[in-house]
Amino acid sequence: MLTRRFKLIYLSGGTSKKCEFDFSKRLFLLSFVAFTTAFFLLSVVVGGLLFNRHSAGQIASLEFKNSALDAKLNQADDRFEELQGKVELLAQNGNDLRLYTNLPVLDPEIQQMGIGGSLPYHESINTGAEGLLAKIEQLDRQINLQENSLQQVREEIEEQAEYLRTVPSIRPTNIGAFSSLYGRRRDPFTGQWEPHMGVDICAPTGTPVYCTADGTVLHTSRQPGFGKVLVVDHGNGYRTLYAHLHRFRSVKGQKVERGELIAELGNTGRSTGPHLHYEVLKDKRYQNPLDYMFDGYAMARLP
């Protein structure tokens, strides 16, 4: 079969010339195999060159993107360090506030980690984006801890502010001089030394008398020695008493605030002239009213 021969006749267009090619079947098969092999090798070479060129472009693009990502990661890491410093300053200020409000300070190790437990990352094994994300997670925990701490401080401040509103702290009158202070004094009627459990403020009849702290009017009454008397219960063990009044400007059970008009100064009861007798009690124990005024003893001026 391989000895069979083939003849290829080529006719030139428009002429009668012809070309004949005589070859055997063996030669035909060898030529076909050689052509196919050459075409395959050429395709492989060309394909490889194109692939390498495309891969080189991709590698260059990836290297550029990787360089840009590295730069952004460095910027993000610098930004993280800046935020870390701010969080540490926030933690320091937070502890100062906790001391100011009598709250226990946070342990430095707990502040560093945000909550109890080990650090969420290790510098030696976490780098790049993975390490940055781990540090951001830790920073988020620290911020949450400080938010909770500041919320505690806020609640404590609000509680203390509410408490301070119930503590007597101002003068009950805007005018007048102190004629008698807290302690022992000579009774103006008998001349004998007797305890004086409040302070006396001389002023004209009708002078406004103001409540010295938030509270509730406990009672308004008339007593033989004090004349017209008004008592305010401020809560937390505090009570204030206003005596020798001319007129009540509030009633029993009324809610009153610091600085609110509650009565008028007078000359009722056992009195030698218009004045206000003012007392402060804490847990049923008499206190020096001058200790419960903003200006303290500087306000005490005898006539």
C-alpha positions as CSV (number, residue, x, y, z in Angstrom):
1,M,0.0,0.0,0.0
2,L,2.8,2.4,0.8
3,T,4.2,1.9,-2.7
4,R,1.2,3.4,-4.3
5,R,2.0,6.7,-6.1
6,F,0.0,9.9,-6.4
7,K,0.2,12.5,-9.1
8,L,-0.6,16.2,-8.4
9,I,-1.4,18.2,-11.5
10,Y,-1.4,22.0,-11.4
11,L,-2.9,24.0,-14.2
12,S,-2.0,27.7,-14.5
13,G,-5.1,29.9,-15.0
14,G,-5.6,31.1,-18.6
15,T,-2.9,28.9,-20.1
16,S,-2.5,25.4,-21.1
17,K,0.6,24.9,-19.1
18,K,0.5,22.4,-16.4
19,C,2.8,21.2,-13.7
20,E,2.8,17.6,-12.5
21,F,4.1,16.4,-9.2
22,D,4.6,12.7,-8.8
23,F,5.1,11.3,-5.2
24,S,4.5,8.1,-3.4
25,K,2.1,7.6,-0.5
26,R,5.0,7.2,1.9
27,L,6.3,10.6,0.9
28,F,2.8,12.1,1.3
29,L,2.5,10.7,4.8
30,L,6.0,11.9,5.8
31,S,5.3,15.3,4.4
32,F,1.9,15.5,6.3
33,V,3.5,14.4,9.6
34,A,6.4,16.9,9.1
35,F,4.0,19.8,8.4
36,T,1.7,18.9,11.3
37,T,4.7,18.7,13.6
38,A,6.1,22.0,12.5
39,F,2.7,23.7,12.8
40,F,2.3,22.3,16.3
41,L,5.8,23.4,17.4
42,L,5.2,26.8,15.9
43,S,1.9,27.1,17.7
44,V,3.5,26.1,21.0
45,V,6.3,28.6,20.6
46,V,4.0,31.4,19.6
47,G,1.6,30.5,22.3
48,G,4.4,30.4,24.9
49,L,5.7,33.8,23.8
50,L,2.2,35.3,24.0
51,F,1.5,33.7,27.4
52,N,4.8,34.9,28.8
53,R,4.1,38.4,27.5
54,H,0.6,38.4,29.1
55,S,2.0,36.9,32.3
56,A,4.7,39.6,32.5
57,G,2.0,42.3,32.2
58,Q,-0.1,40.7,34.9
59,I,2.9,40.3,37.2
60,A,3.9,44.0,36.6
61,S,0.3,45.0,37.3
62,L,0.2,42.9,40.5
63,E,3.5,44.2,41.6
64,F,2.2,47.8,41.2
65,K,-1.0,47.0,43.1
66,N,1.0,45.2,45.8
67,S,3.3,48.3,46.2
68,A,0.2,50.6,46.4
69,L,-1.4,48.3,49.0
70,D,1.9,48.2,51.0
71,A,1.9,52.0,51.0
72,K,-1.7,52.1,52.1
73,L,-1.0,49.6,54.8
74,N,1.8,51.7,56.1
75,Q,-0.4,54.7,56.1
76,A,-3.1,52.8,57.9
77,D,-0.6,51.5,60.5
78,D,0.6,55.0,61.1
79,R,-3.0,56.1,61.5
80,F,-3.6,53.3,63.9
81,E,-0.6,54.3,66.1
82,E,-2.0,57.9,66.2
83,L,-5.4,56.6,67.3
84,Q,-3.8,54.3,69.8
85,G,-2.1,57.3,71.4
86,K,-5.5,59.1,71.5
87,V,-7.1,56.1,73.2
88,E,-4.3,55.9,75.8
89,L,-4.8,59.6,76.5
90,L,-8.6,59.0,76.7
91,A,-7.9,56.2,79.2
92,Q,-5.7,58.4,81.3
93,N,-8.3,61.2,81.4
94,G,-11.0,58.6,82.1
95,N,-9.1,57.4,85.2
96,D,-8.8,61.0,86.3
97,L,-12.5,61.4,86.0
98,R,-13.1,58.1,87.9
99,L,-10.9,59.4,90.7
100,Y,-12.8,62.7,90.7
101,T,-16.1,60.8,91.0
102,N,-14.8,58.3,93.6
103,L,-14.9,55.4,91.2
104,P,-12.1,52.8,91.2
105,V,-9.6,53.3,88.4
106,L,-9.3,50.7,85.7
107,D,-6.4,48.3,85.8
108,P,-3.7,49.3,83.1
109,E,-3.6,45.7,81.8
110,I,-7.3,45.6,81.4
111,Q,-7.2,49.0,79.6
112,Q,-4.5,47.8,77.3
113,M,-6.4,44.7,76.2
114,G,-9.9,46.2,76.3
115,I,-11.2,43.3,78.3
116,G,-9.7,40.4,80.2
117,G,-7.7,37.7,78.4
118,S,-4.6,37.5,76.2
119,L,-3.7,39.8,73.4
120,P,-5.6,39.1,70.2
121,Y,-2.5,39.2,68.0
122,H,1.3,38.6,68.2
123,E,3.6,41.0,66.5
124,S,6.0,38.2,65.4
125,I,3.5,36.1,63.5
126,N,0.9,38.6,62.3
127,T,2.0,41.1,59.6
128,G,0.4,43.2,56.9
129,A,-3.4,43.3,56.7
130,E,-3.9,40.4,59.1
131,G,-1.8,42.1,61.8
132,L,-3.5,45.4,61.2
133,L,-7.0,43.9,61.5
134,A,-6.0,42.2,64.7
135,K,-4.7,45.5,66.2
136,I,-7.9,47.3,65.0
137,E,-10.0,44.7,66.8
138,Q,-8.0,45.2,70.0
139,L,-8.4,49.0,69.6
140,D,-12.1,48.6,69.2
141,R,-12.2,46.6,72.4
142,Q,-10.3,49.4,74.2
143,I,-12.7,52.0,72.9
144,N,-15.7,50.0,74.0
145,L,-14.1,49.7,77.5
146,Q,-13.6,53.5,77.7
147,E,-17.2,54.1,76.5
148,N,-18.5,51.9,79.2
149,S,-16.2,53.6,81.8
150,L,-17.3,57.1,80.7
151,Q,-20.9,56.0,80.9
152,Q,-20.3,54.9,84.5
153,V,-18.6,58.3,85.2
154,R,-21.6,60.1,83.7
155,E,-24.1,58.1,85.8
156,E,-22.0,58.8,88.9
157,I,-21.8,62.5,88.1
158,E,-25.5,62.7,87.5
159,E,-26.2,60.9,90.8
160,Q,-23.8,63.2,92.7
161,A,-25.4,66.2,91.0
162,E,-28.8,65.0,92.1
163,Y,-27.5,64.5,95.6
164,L,-25.8,67.9,95.7
165,R,-29.1,69.5,94.8
166,T,-30.5,68.3,98.1
167,V,-27.5,69.7,100.2
168,P,-28.2,73.1,101.7
169,S,-25.6,75.4,100.1
170,I,-26.8,79.0,99.8
171,R,-27.9,81.9,102.1
172,P,-31.6,81.8,102.8
173,T,-31.8,85.6,102.3
174,N,-30.0,87.9,99.9
175,I,-29.6,90.7,102.4
176,G,-29.1,91.1,106.1
177,A,-26.4,90.7,108.7
178,F,-25.7,87.8,111.0
179,S,-26.7,88.8,114.5
180,S,-26.1,85.5,116.2
181,L,-24.0,82.5,115.1
182,Y,-24.2,78.8,115.7
183,G,-23.1,77.7,119.2
184,R,-23.4,79.1,122.7
185,R,-24.7,82.7,123.2
186,R,-26.4,84.8,125.8
187,D,-30.2,84.7,125.6
188,P,-31.4,88.2,124.8
189,F,-34.2,87.8,127.3
190,T,-32.6,86.1,130.3
191,G,-28.9,87.0,129.7
192,Q,-28.0,83.3,130.4
193,W,-25.6,81.4,128.2
194,E,-27.6,78.9,126.1
195,P,-27.0,76.8,123.0
196,H,-28.0,78.4,119.8
197,M,-28.6,75.7,117.2
198,G,-28.7,77.9,114.1
199,V,-27.9,81.4,112.9
200,D,-29.9,84.6,113.0
201,I,-30.0,87.0,110.1
202,C,-31.4,90.5,110.7
203,A,-33.3,92.1,107.9
204,P,-36.6,94.1,107.4
205,T,-39.9,92.4,107.7
206,G,-41.1,91.0,104.4
207,T,-37.5,90.2,103.2
208,P,-37.8,87.2,100.8
209,V,-36.7,83.9,102.3
210,Y,-35.4,81.3,99.8
211,C,-35.1,77.5,100.0
212,T,-31.4,76.5,100.3
213,A,-31.7,73.2,98.5
214,D,-34.2,71.1,96.6
215,G,-36.8,69.3,98.8
216,T,-40.4,69.1,100.0
217,V,-42.1,71.4,102.5
218,L,-42.5,69.1,105.5
219,H,-44.8,71.5,107.5
220,T,-45.7,75.1,108.1
221,S,-46.8,75.8,111.7
222,R,-46.7,78.3,114.5
223,Q,-44.7,77.5,117.6
224,P,-44.5,79.4,120.9
225,G,-40.8,80.2,120.7
226,F,-40.2,80.3,117.0
227,G,-43.4,81.9,115.9
228,K,-44.2,81.0,112.3
229,V,-42.0,78.1,111.3
230,L,-41.4,76.3,108.0
231,V,-39.4,73.0,107.7
232,V,-38.1,71.6,104.4
233,D,-37.1,67.9,104.0
234,H,-34.4,67.6,101.4
235,G,-33.8,63.9,101.6
236,N,-30.5,62.1,102.3
237,G,-31.0,63.0,105.9
238,Y,-31.0,66.8,105.4
239,R,-33.6,69.2,106.8
240,T,-33.7,73.0,107.1
241,L,-35.8,75.1,109.5
242,Y,-36.9,78.8,108.9
243,A,-38.4,80.5,112.0
244,H,-39.8,83.9,113.1
245,L,-41.5,84.2,109.6
246,H,-43.9,86.9,108.7
247,R,-45.7,85.0,105.9
248,F,-45.6,81.6,104.3
249,R,-45.2,81.6,100.5
250,S,-45.4,77.8,100.2
251,V,-47.5,75.0,101.6
252,K,-47.1,71.6,103.2
253,G,-46.2,68.9,100.6
254,Q,-45.0,71.4,98.0
255,K,-41.9,70.5,96.0
256,V,-39.4,73.3,96.1
257,E,-36.1,74.0,94.5
258,R,-32.9,75.7,95.6
259,G,-33.3,79.5,95.4
260,E,-37.2,79.3,95.3
261,L,-39.1,81.8,97.4
262,I,-40.8,79.9,100.3
263,A,-41.5,82.6,102.9
264,E,-41.0,86.2,104.1
265,L,-38.8,87.2,107.1
266,G,-40.7,88.5,110.1
267,N,-40.8,89.1,113.9
268,T,-43.1,86.4,115.2
269,G,-42.6,84.3,118.3
270,R,-39.9,85.0,120.9
271,S,-38.1,87.7,119.1
272,T,-36.5,91.1,119.8
273,G,-36.8,92.3,116.2
274,P,-37.3,91.3,112.6
275,H,-34.9,88.4,111.8
276,L,-34.7,84.9,110.4
277,H,-33.6,82.0,112.6
278,Y,-32.1,79.3,110.2
279,E,-31.1,75.8,111.1
280,V,-29.6,72.8,109.2
281,L,-30.0,69.3,110.4
282,K,-28.2,66.2,109.0
283,D,-29.6,62.8,110.2
284,K,-31.4,64.7,113.0
285,R,-28.1,66.3,114.2
286,Y,-27.7,70.1,114.2
287,Q,-25.1,71.4,111.9
288,N,-23.4,74.8,111.7
289,P,-25.3,76.6,108.9
290,L,-22.2,78.5,107.8
291,D,-20.7,75.2,106.7
292,Y,-23.6,75.0,104.3
293,M,-23.2,78.3,102.5
294,F,-21.1,78.9,99.4
295,D,-19.3,81.8,101.0
296,G,-19.0,80.2,104.4
297,Y,-17.7,82.3,107.3
298,A,-16.9,85.2,105.0
299,M,-20.7,85.9,105.0
300,A,-20.8,86.2,108.8
301,R,-20.7,89.9,109.6
302,L,-22.1,91.0,112.9
303,P,-23.8,94.4,112.9
